């Protein structure tokens, strides 16, 4: 037998006085108790009642009070007085009292009880229901040839032909886990006077003696626990109840559970393989195995690694949320901190294999980017329902947050703004020309510029791109800026800190450079290399150089009108950041 512990906890619910309660001459032990703090279940509640024979303990089973005679301390069994069923005994009430244990933890012990019957010529039957007989027995009359030891009359008035009493009566074994039964008593021969007979569930250590007809109750043992699993015993060391089970039952349970776990694991693996194939994992593996360029730098993470890194995508790990997905802060097995982007599922959207191929190509190209001012793509996970992208973690948030939530401890000075502009220009120059394939971001905004631990960037105003407070003609920030340049009112729209802190000549030169970058004619716009070089020159000159672009034809009225009517110009691109299916460079 194997022990399954604990089935019933006793000690955890007991106070020091519990387990030592006394009612009459019976000590009430766990899990039973008189006070509510002492019993572990309402079925184990003991009531101490005054009777003609003194104070007695009782338990109530489905509305019937049963006297407690004692309890086996090292077995889950309690000894009670159980009602007897009589026949032909001249008793006022010979009807059977049925005790139903259904709905309680109790059942009749099959090892410590038997169904017993005494009385000559009487037939006793034990039934679970009217159509379910569990057995029965009939005692013959002595004048029918039975020996004296096999038959007994309980009262002298019932004796015929000097019959003697029976010592043992008729015994029937009961099934395991029985919690309800009733008794049917009948006489086998109505032509002759029968002896007094009785039947009941009886404890095996109780002897059937002459004179039993004077008793209305006999000792019976009830058990509690799970009868299918077996008996329960009190564990001395932990004061808990342990229930035993057969090897076959335990093996069946373990085998069923193991099979369930195996099937669930197999189902999970097949689902991961399905997602991996659908998200372009096979295509990415082909590129990785071909060793083209620096493709080997990208890492394929498992879904299990991602779940562990994000603590199963705990809400406390969320860094930011947007229309295209959620970004979590994660910790990999090696202890490195990363940002994990989980794209948002689009309901009802058909899967597009061409976009999957485009996504994989973008991942391969972006994984080869290695610039200190560009957020590094470390790898991806394709086993999940939607692809997960793993980036290096940038701790100090976005430039947008720094601009719109300034504090005195970290003022956004002109020098810091100019440095960030130079870093972004260098990053764009790298993406446009120095990367393995030209990459045009097309979504440059302050919320897409992150700041590291030294506030280095990876353009230049404190207002949001669209301001609802401005009138319609100047609602676009671009046209608002160009309009202020035309009206020679640039300093009226700048951040007061910039006006106060920045050199006037440097501000004007940077503004002129920005105006050139806003030309809708691409041929007239400076390249990012030129922008980076001019910003570096402005920073190095300390405001002593002012470039003159007066010789350029610059129809600023036409530019303002063009930006107001079409603020997003079209330009050729190799990689775009606003892919509908797999966004790569959306805001953290």
ZARO-431332 format. One record per residue (C-alpha): residue number from 1; x, y, z; residue in one letter. Coordinates in pm, whole numbers, plus 50000, padded with zeros to 5 digits. Last residue first. Layout:
<sites>
num;x;y;z;residuo
NUM;X;Y;Z;A
...
</sites>
This chain:
<sites>
num;x;y;z;residuo
588;50877;55174;47277;X
587;50752;55342;46962;X
586;50720;55142;46646;X
585;51037;55032;46471;X
584;50946;54687;46348;X
583;50577;54671;46263;X
582;50482;54322;46134;X
581;50142;54315;45969;X
580;50065;54677;45888;X
579;50426;54767;45814;X
578;50504;55112;45956;X
577;50881;55093;45983;X
576;50959;55077;45614;X
575;51253;54900;45460;X
574;51378;54969;45106;X
573;51210;55300;45054;X
572;51130;55544;44778;X
571;50980;55874;44895;X
570;50633;56011;44927;X
569;50580;56328;45122;X
568;50373;56328;45438;X
567;50228;56669;45518;X
566;50019;56689;45201;X
565;49788;56996;45191;X
564;49954;57189;45473;X
563;50303;57082;45364;X
562;50239;57197;45006;X
561;50102;57536;45111;X
560;50401;57601;45333;X
559;50639;57499;45055;X
558;50466;57722;44800;X
557;50491;58022;45033;X
556;50858;57941;45101;X
555;50958;57971;44738;X
554;51327;57917;44792;X
553;51553;57999;44505;X
552;51895;57968;44656;X
551;52132;58266;44649;X
550;52021;58368;44996;X
549;52157;58051;45146;X
548;52404;58223;45375;X
547;52556;58008;45648;X
546;52623;58163;45984;X
545;52943;58062;46153;X
544;53049;58202;46490;X
543;52787;58010;46689;X
542;53030;57798;46890;X
541;53207;57681;46577;X
540;53231;57317;46688;X
539;52856;57273;46742;X
538;52771;57444;46414;X
537;53032;57229;46232;X
536;52889;56909;46382;X
535;52542;57021;46273;X
534;52674;57090;45923;X
533;52841;56747;45903;X
532;52530;56562;46024;X
531;52305;56748;45780;X
530;52546;56687;45491;X
529;52555;56313;45567;X
528;52178;56313;45604;X
527;52157;56447;45251;X
526;52056;56809;45194;X
525;51713;56873;45035;X
524;51701;57045;44694;X
523;51693;56720;44498;X
522;51414;56590;44719;X
521;51180;56869;44620;X
520;50938;56884;44911;X
519;51181;57114;45095;X
518;51162;57043;45467;X
517;51534;56967;45505;X
516;51618;57320;45381;X
515;51401;57470;45656;X
514;51577;57253;45917;X
513;51912;57390;45802;X
512;51780;57746;45832;X
511;51655;57668;46184;X
510;51995;57524;46279;X
509;52165;57843;46155;X
508;51919;58066;46344;X
507;51962;57872;46669;X
506;52341;57884;46637;X
505;52332;58262;46586;X
504;52107;58317;46888;X
503;52322;58116;47126;X
502;52092;57886;47328;X
501;51996;57925;47695;X
500;51721;58185;47704;X
499;51562;58116;47367;X
498;51604;57741;47414;X
497;51458;57757;47766;X
496;51161;57958;47636;X
495;51084;57674;47390;X
494;51062;57824;47044;X
493;50750;57966;46879;X
492;50815;58338;46927;X
491;51183;58300;46847;X
490;51105;58218;46484;X
489;50906;58534;46422;X
488;51067;58647;46094;X
487;50732;58623;45917;X
486;50869;58372;45669;X
485;51042;58173;45942;X
484;50724;58174;46152;X
483;50528;58038;45856;X
482;50784;57763;45804;X
481;50755;57655;46168;X
480;50373;57655;46170;X
479;50376;57476;45833;X
478;50582;57200;45990;X
477;50382;57205;46313;X
476;50062;57151;46119;X
475;49788;57362;46272;X
474;49913;57680;46104;X
473;49629;57748;45861;X
472;49370;57583;46094;X
471;49431;57801;46399;X
470;49653;57671;46679;X
469;49528;57513;47002;X
468;49479;57173;46842;X
467;49855;57135;46805;X
466;49979;56863;46572;X
465;50348;56758;46588;X
464;50352;56818;46970;X
463;50545;57120;47089;X
462;50890;57127;47254;X
461;51091;57158;46937;X
460;51397;56999;46774;X
459;51389;56706;46631;X
458;52003;55612;46934;X
457;52010;55923;47143;X
456;52257;55964;47428;X
455;52102;56033;47763;X
454;52393;55875;47954;X
453;52183;55573;48063;X
452;52035;55548;47713;X
451;51775;55771;47549;X
450;51520;55651;47296;X
449;51399;55825;46981;X
448;51072;55686;46847;X
447;50855;55913;47067;X
446;51048;56213;46936;X
445;50953;56145;46578;X
444;51117;55985;46277;X
443;50868;55757;46105;X
442;50997;55731;45749;X
441;51279;55492;45851;X
440;51447;55463;45515;X
439;51688;55169;45516;X
438;51943;55128;45238;X
437;52091;54775;45237;X
436;52409;54657;45411;X
435;52402;54975;45620;X
434;52636;55269;45544;X
433;52410;55469;45313;X
432;52064;55553;45437;X
431;52079;55374;45773;X
430;52419;55522;45861;X
429;52311;55873;45757;X
428;51998;55827;45969;X
427;52207;55735;46274;X
426;52445;56027;46213;X
425;52148;56266;46191;X
424;52004;56119;46511;X
423;52333;56170;46694;X
422;52370;56528;46566;X
421;52014;56615;46675;X
420;52082;56462;47018;X
419;52396;56675;47053;X
418;52206;56992;46954;X
417;51933;56923;47208;X
416;52186;56852;47484;X
415;52376;57175;47406;X
414;52050;57372;47402;X
413;51962;57244;47748;X
412;51695;56987;47836;X
411;51697;57044;48211;X
410;51763;56734;48425;X
409;51715;56812;48795;X
408;51481;57103;48715;X
407;51229;56879;48546;X
406;51106;56835;48191;X
405;50804;56622;48110;X
404;50722;56719;47751;X
403;51073;56716;47610;X
402;51209;56423;47815;X
401;50899;56213;47751;X
400;50921;56277;47377;X
399;51291;56193;47380;X
398;51191;55847;47492;X
397;51258;55637;47799;X
396;51574;55639;48007;X
395;51663;55268;48022;X
394;51723;55150;47664;X
393;51694;54768;47657;X
392;51844;54590;47358;X
391;51572;54457;47135;X
390;51384;54124;47116;X
389;51105;54094;46860;X
388;50812;53860;46922;X
387;50613;53717;46631;X
386;50239;53653;46687;X
385;50095;53317;46790;X
384;50428;53234;46951;X
383;50697;53005;46810;X
382;50853;53282;46598;X
381;51070;53443;46865;X
380;51309;53717;46757;X
379;51664;53836;46791;X
378;51899;54103;46919;X
377;51767;54406;46729;X
376;51997;54691;46833;X
375;51855;55039;46885;X
374;52043;55277;46657;X
373;52275;55548;46793;X
372;52568;55316;46866;X
371;52547;55161;46522;X
370;52541;54793;46427;X
369;52261;54706;46188;X
368;52287;54342;46079;X
367;51976;54238;46270;X
366;51781;54502;46079;X
365;51857;54330;45748;X
364;51755;53982;45866;X
363;51443;54110;46042;X
362;51343;54306;45732;X
361;51384;53998;45512;X
360;51175;53794;45757;X
359;50899;54059;45754;X
358;50895;54077;45375;X
357;50859;53698;45356;X
356;50574;53713;45605;X
355;50419;53999;45408;X
354;50421;53783;45096;X
353;50264;53495;45289;X
352;49963;53708;45384;X
351;49739;53576;45664;X
350;49387;53708;45647;X
349;49279;53966;45904;X
348;48968;53876;46103;X
347;49108;54006;46430;X
346;49443;54186;46412;X
345;49674;54045;46676;X
344;49902;54301;46839;X
343;50277;54258;46813;X
342;50471;54158;47122;X
341;50788;54363;47160;X
340;51045;54238;47408;X
339;51286;54496;47555;X
338;51600;54340;47700;X
337;51792;54315;48028;X
336;52087;54073;48035;X
335;52094;53818;48316;X
334;52228;53526;48111;X
333;51885;53359;48120;X
332;51721;53666;47970;X
331;51551;53942;48166;X
330;51250;54117;48017;X
329;51085;54456;47997;X
328;50773;54426;47791;X
327;50658;54617;47481;X
326;50296;54592;47369;X
325;50151;54600;47019;X
324;50054;54790;46706;X
323;49811;55044;46848;X
322;50041;55123;47134;X
321;50155;54999;47471;X
320;50460;55077;47679;X
319;50711;54937;47924;X
318;50495;54647;48047;X
317;50671;54431;48307;X
316;50412;54488;48583;X
315;50147;54349;48347;X
314;50318;54009;48365;X
313;50390;53856;48027;X
312;50455;53509;48173;X
311;50731;53643;48398;X
310;50863;53846;48101;X
309;51192;53656;48063;X
308;51031;53323;48158;X
307;50759;53359;47897;X
306;51014;53468;47635;X
305;51244;53175;47710;X
304;50950;52933;47685;X
303;50851;53085;47351;X
302;51196;52997;47221;X
301;51443;53261;47105;X
300;51602;53263;46760;X
299;51916;53472;46764;X
298;52039;53714;46501;X
297;52416;53741;46459;X
296;52434;53450;46213;X
295;52290;53674;45944;X
294;52620;53862;45926;X
293;52671;53826;45551;X
292;52505;53513;45416;X
291;52578;53213;45637;X
290;52341;52991;45432;X
289;52221;52817;45750;X
288;52087;53143;45894;X
287;51911;53233;45570;X
286;51746;52890;45554;X
285;51651;52917;45921;X
284;51476;53247;45848;X
283;51268;53085;45574;X
282;51174;52797;45804;X
281;51071;53040;46079;X
280;50844;53243;45852;X
279;50564;53317;46098;X
278;50345;53031;45969;X
277;50622;52773;46015;X
276;50698;52881;46370;X
275;50327;52908;46454;X
274;50261;52550;46340;X
273;50572;52421;46515;X
272;50460;52587;46838;X
271;50116;52427;46803;X
270;50274;52084;46747;X
269;50488;52127;47059;X
268;50186;52228;47268;X
267;49986;51928;47148;X
266;50277;51698;47231;X
265;50305;51847;47580;X
264;49929;51814;47636;X
263;49937;51452;47516;X
262;50231;51369;47744;X
261;50067;51539;48044;X
260;49741;51347;47989;X
259;49930;51020;47954;X
258;50115;51089;48279;X
257;49789;51168;48461;X
256;49624;50848;48338;X
255;49930;50640;48426;X
254;49953;50796;48772;X
253;49585;50731;48845;X
252;49601;50375;48713;X
251;49919;50304;48910;X
250;49758;50436;49227;X
249;49453;50216;49180;X
248;49664;49910;49103;X
247;49900;49964;49397;X
246;49607;49983;49637;X
245;49536;50296;49828;X
244;49615;50427;50172;X
243;49486;50740;50340;X
242;49695;50957;50574;X
241;49538;51166;50848;X
240;49742;51445;51003;X
239;49893;51477;51352;X
238;50232;51552;51193;X
237;50452;51304;51383;X
236;50176;51072;51504;X
235;50016;51020;51162;X
234;49653;50920;51213;X
233;49533;50651;50974;X
232;49299;50654;50676;X
231;49165;50345;50503;X
230;49133;50291;50133;X
229;49144;50492;49813;X
228;48795;50389;49707;X
227;48666;50445;50060;X
226;48775;50811;50061;X
225;48783;50950;50415;X
224;48555;50853;50701;X
223;48485;50527;50877;X
222;48181;50421;51079;X
221;48185;50133;51325;X
220;47870;49980;51469;X
219;47779;49894;51831;X
218;47420;49768;51877;X
217;47102;49964;51949;X
216;46747;49887;52071;X
215;46863;49623;52315;X
214;46631;49384;52500;X
213;46632;49143;52209;X
212;46999;49082;52271;X
211;46900;48853;52557;X
210;47113;48560;52446;X
209;47444;48674;52316;X
208;47569;48805;51979;X
207;47930;48896;52046;X
206;48060;49240;51940;X
205;48415;49257;51803;X
204;48294;49250;51441;X
203;48086;49567;51486;X
202;47723;49512;51389;X
201;47498;49638;51109;X
200;47152;49518;51209;X
199;46910;49227;51228;X
198;46659;49104;51486;X
197;46446;48800;51553;X
196;46188;48688;51807;X
195;46091;48325;51751;X
194;45816;48217;51513;X
193;45481;48053;51584;X
192;45382;47813;51310;X
191;45177;47848;50998;X
190;45353;48167;50888;X
189;45673;47989;50783;X
188;45979;48182;50651;X
187;45921;48482;50870;X
186;46024;48826;50736;X
185;46276;49103;50806;X
184;46385;49359;50539;X
183;46677;49580;50632;X
182;46786;49914;50483;X
181;47109;50042;50335;X
180;47317;50359;50291;X
179;47686;50455;50293;X
178;47853;50136;50169;X
177;48215;50205;50073;X
176;48323;49841;50053;X
175;48058;49571;50039;X
174;47912;49399;50349;X
173;47989;49042;50466;X
172;47685;48854;50603;X
171;47658;48678;50944;X
170;47379;48459;51089;X
169;47361;48401;51465;X
168;47669;48355;51679;X
167;47557;48211;52014;X
166;47206;48094;51937;X
165;46973;48022;52224;X
164;46818;47682;52295;X
163;46493;47531;52169;X
162;46294;47326;52423;X
161;46028;47211;52178;X
160;45914;47564;52093;X
159;46059;47879;52243;X
158;45886;48210;52177;X
157;45766;48270;52529;X
156;46115;48197;52661;X
155;46254;48494;52461;X
154;46552;48506;52228;X
153;46514;48176;52055;X
152;46833;48037;51907;X
151;46956;47838;51612;X
150;47287;47699;51492;X
149;47425;47582;51826;X
148;47123;47365;51895;X
147;47168;47176;51572;X
146;46919;47221;51293;X
145;46691;46939;51192;X
144;46363;47115;51122;X
143;46276;47092;51493;X
142;46562;47335;51560;X
141;46418;47596;51324;X
140;46636;47724;51041;X
139;46810;48066;51039;X
138;46780;48265;50715;X
137;47042;48494;50565;X
136;47076;48800;50347;X
135;47266;48962;50064;X
134;47335;49299;49899;X
133;46997;49323;49729;X
132;46966;49599;49469;X
131;46616;49645;49325;X
130;46455;49791;49636;X
129;46771;49982;49718;X
128;47099;49911;49899;X
127;46936;49601;50049;X
126;47013;49380;50350;X
125;46784;49075;50386;X
124;46685;48893;50705;X
123;46473;48574;50688;X
122;46345;48441;51022;X
121;46289;48077;51113;X
120;46487;48100;51433;X
119;46623;48441;51534;X
118;46951;48630;51502;X
117;47079;48837;51207;X
116;47412;49011;51149;X
115;47547;49240;50877;X
114;47919;49272;50930;X
113;48146;49547;51052;X
112;48519;49621;51098;X
111;48656;49552;50750;X
110;48356;49678;50552;X
109;48343;49999;50755;X
108;48011;50176;50699;X
107;48064;50515;50535;X
106;48121;50868;50668;X
105;48240;51188;50496;X
104;47878;51306;50471;X
103;47651;51362;50169;X
102;47514;51010;50184;X
101;47532;50853;50534;X
100;47166;50746;50536;X
99;47051;50592;50864;X
98;46738;50381;50813;X
97;46528;50298;51117;X
96;46346;49969;51048;X
95;45993;49943;51189;X
94;45949;49720;51495;X
93;45774;49982;51704;X
92;45577;49867;52009;X
91;45788;49558;52056;X
90;45624;49213;52077;X
89;45941;49048;51945;X
88;45812;48898;51623;X
87;46049;49107;51407;X
86;46316;49356;51506;X
85;46547;49611;51326;X
84;46829;49750;51542;X
83;46948;50113;51565;X
82;47325;50188;51560;X
81;47523;50293;51868;X
80;47853;50441;51748;X
79;48221;50343;51724;X
78;48437;50581;51517;X
77;48689;50478;51255;X
76;48969;50667;51080;X
75;49234;50452;51239;X
74;49508;50519;51492;X
73;49294;50670;51768;X
72;49006;50425;51729;X
71;48706;50619;51854;X
70;48453;50556;52127;X
69;48089;50496;52208;X
68;47943;50793;52017;X
67;47563;50804;52029;X
66;47394;50868;51694;X
65;47156;51161;51648;X
64;46962;51145;51319;X
63;46912;51463;51111;X
62;47148;51377;50826;X
61;47408;51236;51064;X
60;47423;51416;51398;X
59;47704;51311;51630;X
58;47638;51234;51994;X
57;47837;51236;52320;X
56;47670;51105;52640;X
55;47605;51258;52984;X
54;47430;51022;53225;X
53;47230;50702;53180;X
52;46892;50874;53162;X
51;47046;51110;52902;X
50;47216;51455;52907;X
49;47363;51553;52571;X
48;47719;51647;52463;X
47;47708;51734;52093;X
46;48001;51640;51867;X
45;48074;51818;51537;X
44;48266;51596;51293;X
43;48008;51638;51014;X
42;48054;52016;51043;X
41;48418;51972;50936;X
40;48754;52029;51108;X
39;48626;52010;51465;X
38;48800;52213;51738;X
37;48711;52577;51676;X
36;48340;52493;51667;X
35;48352;52349;52019;X
34;48263;51983;52076;X
33;48530;51835;51853;X
32;48604;51558;51608;X
31;48912;51562;51382;X
30;49066;51519;51634;X
29;48990;51358;51968;X
28;48685;51359;52196;X
27;48758;51171;52518;X
26;48460;50959;52625;X
25;48371;50906;52993;X
24;48095;51166;52994;X
23;48200;51419;52729;X
22;48570;51508;52740;X
21;48765;51754;52525;X
20;49135;51677;52488;X
19;49173;51711;52110;X
18;49125;52086;52134;X
17;49276;52270;52428;X
16;49601;52359;52237;X
15;49406;52497;51936;X
14;49342;52274;51638;X
13;49300;52370;51271;X
12;49650;52277;51153;X
11;49651;51965;51368;X
10;49375;51785;51184;X
9;49432;51793;50810;X
8;49234;51523;50632;X
7;49376;51366;50320;X
6;49741;51435;50399;X
5;49910;51229;50290;X
4;49863;50960;50024;X
3;50013;50640;50158;X
2;50108;50355;49925;X
1;50000;50000;50000;X
</sites>
